[in-house]
Amino acid sequence: MPDNRPDAATPDLTAFDRLWLCEAVRLTEAHGGLLDDAEANRRAIAAGGSLARRIEARALWLAAHPDRTGTHRAAVGGARQ
């Protein structure tokens, strides 16, 4: 059974990085339309927890998707410069 915890897919991220990725996903959807997130939603619901925890799980799964990882990691890296 896969580990659905948000921090399981991104163990190297700090709390700030996780929040930054959540915001990057939110802004992506706000400006470009909703993402195809059926799998992310399923995993977030399965992970359980508070609404904030499920939102984070969804965003982190979407950010970890191969098509999005570089973009969001670049956003985190750019914020640190």
C-alpha positions as CSV (number, residue, x, y, z in Angstrom):
1,M,0.0,0.0,0.0
2,P,1.5,3.4,-1.0
3,D,2.4,5.9,1.7
4,N,-0.1,8.8,1.2
5,R,1.3,11.2,3.7
6,P,2.2,14.6,2.1
7,D,5.8,14.5,3.6
8,A,6.4,10.9,2.3
9,A,6.7,12.0,-1.3
10,T,8.8,15.1,-0.5
11,P,10.9,14.2,2.6
12,D,13.6,16.8,1.8
13,L,11.2,19.8,1.9
14,T,11.0,22.1,4.9
15,A,7.6,23.3,6.2
16,F,8.1,26.5,4.4
17,D,8.9,24.7,1.1
18,R,5.7,22.6,1.4
19,L,3.6,25.8,2.0
20,W,5.3,27.5,-0.9
21,L,4.5,24.5,-3.2
22,C,0.9,24.7,-2.0
23,E,0.7,28.3,-3.0
24,A,2.4,27.6,-6.3
25,V,-0.2,25.0,-7.1
26,R,-3.0,27.4,-6.1
27,L,-1.6,30.2,-8.3
28,T,-1.2,27.8,-11.2
29,E,-4.8,26.8,-10.9
30,A,-5.9,30.4,-10.4
31,H,-4.2,31.6,-13.6
32,G,-4.3,28.5,-15.8
33,G,-7.4,26.7,-14.8
34,L,-7.9,23.6,-12.7
35,L,-5.4,20.8,-12.9
36,D,-6.3,17.2,-13.6
37,D,-6.3,16.2,-10.0
38,A,-8.5,13.1,-9.6
39,E,-5.6,11.0,-8.4
40,A,-4.3,13.7,-6.1
41,N,-7.7,14.1,-4.6
42,R,-8.0,10.4,-4.1
43,R,-4.7,10.2,-2.3
44,A,-5.4,13.3,-0.2
45,I,-8.7,11.9,1.0
46,A,-7.1,8.5,1.7
47,A,-4.4,10.3,3.8
48,G,-7.0,11.8,6.0
49,G,-6.4,14.5,8.5
50,S,-7.7,18.0,8.7
51,L,-8.8,20.0,5.7
52,A,-5.5,21.9,5.7
53,R,-3.5,18.6,5.7
54,R,-5.6,17.2,2.8
55,I,-5.1,20.4,0.8
56,E,-1.3,20.1,1.4
57,A,-1.4,16.4,0.4
58,R,-3.1,17.3,-2.8
59,A,-0.8,20.2,-3.6
60,L,2.3,18.2,-2.8
61,W,1.2,15.3,-5.0
62,L,0.5,17.6,-7.9
63,A,3.8,19.4,-7.4
64,A,5.7,16.0,-7.3
65,H,4.1,15.0,-10.6
66,P,6.8,14.7,-13.3
67,D,5.3,17.5,-15.5
68,R,5.2,20.0,-12.6
69,T,8.2,19.2,-10.4
70,G,10.7,21.4,-12.1
71,T,8.4,24.4,-12.3
72,H,7.5,24.3,-8.6
73,R,11.0,23.5,-7.4
74,A,12.2,26.4,-9.5
75,A,9.7,28.6,-7.7
76,V,11.0,27.5,-4.3
77,G,14.6,28.0,-5.5
78,G,13.8,31.5,-6.9
79,A,12.3,32.6,-3.7
80,R,15.5,31.8,-1.8
81,Q,17.7,34.0,-4.0
